Amino acid sequence: MNPHWARIIHQTVKKAAKKCTHCGKTGTYAQKQKGEFYICKHCGHRFKEKGE
């Protein structure tokens, strides 16, 4: 794979990856609107991204 494309893909996935505040595991989630919760794919805990 072209290193340029690999960098772009890595940056995109890094932005979409969120870390659960309950279990600490990282998963990829769809972008949410401000004030909406993410639901952890591992433990089912509802959480907001820190800083929102």
NORJOSUL-V888369 format. One record per residue. RES is the residue in one small letter. SS is DSSP state (H for helix, E for strand, L for the rest). Layout:
[[RES:SS] [RES:SS]]
This chain:
[[m:L] [n:L] [p:H] [h:H] [w:H] [a:H] [r:H] [i:H] [i:H] [h:H] [q:H] [t:H] [v:H] [k:H] [k:H] [a:H] [a:E] [k:E] [k:E] [c:L] [t:L] [h:L] [c:L] [g:L] [k:L] [t:E] [g:E] [t:E] [y:L] [a:L] [q:L] [k:L] [q:L] [k:L] [g:L] [e:L] [f:L] [y:E] [i:E] [c:L] [k:L] [h:L] [c:L] [g:L] [h:L] [r:E] [f:E] [k:L] [e:L] [k:L] [g:L] [e:L]]
